[in-house]
Amino acid sequence: GLPDQPRRASHYSLITFGNNVNNGCDGLILTANFINYHFSLRRMRVGVKIGPMNSEEYVDEINPHADFFEVYALPGYDCDFLLKYKKPVVIHLPHFRQKYNLCNPARKEHNLEALRWAVKLADKFRSNKIIFHADVKEDENCTLGNLNSFVKENFDPRLMIENVPPSS
């Protein structure tokens, strides 16, 4: 199990984990030994990635072990049930696996739909983070310059890039 009182530290680490089969998102599955070892070194905030395929029962089960939730914000995903947990929520834009790609100008309208939904969820949950990926280079038109332009044109101070794949 998780420690009842983690040690205090001057900084916090962040790890999110989820059920890859259920939500189609990459996640890190943590073992109890890993969690106990790292909790003994420093206070780590544990987040659970929640997506459309996760049931409310799953969230009820994992809730006691989570410091916050990371919502994989596919447009239309109704995650209002998370409000009852009174925990911080981080919003994560969908990415290439679901046909979104902020580097691809041909997907601009599709990407805008996702961003608008993510902003709506961030407002609802008072999130201070909307995470996105640069995503993959689908063709020669996919550039980090396009990503930069998209973010500038649709700027929200909560937008944060998580990582840039090597193929971008």
C-alpha positions, 0 to 999 in steps of 0.5 A: 500500500501507499504510505499514510504520511509521506516525508516532506521535501522541498520539491515534488516529483510528478508521475502519472499512470493509467491503464493503457488498455482502458484509455488508449493512453501511454501511462506508467504502471507503478508497483507498490515497491516502486511507490514505497521506495520513491515515497521514502525518498521524497514526496511524489504527487501521484496522478492517474490518467483518466480517459473515456474508457475508464469507468467511474468504478475504476476511478472510485477504486484508484482514487485513494491512491491519487493526488490528482487526476489527468483527464485525457480530453477527447472532445465530448468526454463527460468527466463531470463525475470527477468533481465529487473527488475534490482533487486537482485535475490536469487536462491533456489534449488528445494526440496523434493516436486519435487523429489530432496533431498540432503540427499538422495544418491540415488538421487545424479545425480538428485540433481547434475542436480539441483545444476548445474542449480542453479549455472548457474542461480546464475552466470547469475543473479550475485546472492550471495546466493543459498539456499537449504534445508536438506529435509526429511528423506525418508529412513534410507539412508537419513542422514545429513552426506550425505548432508554434503558430497554432499555440500563438493564435490560440494562446492560453496561459495554461498550455504546457508542452509535455515532450517532443517526439524525435520524429517531429 
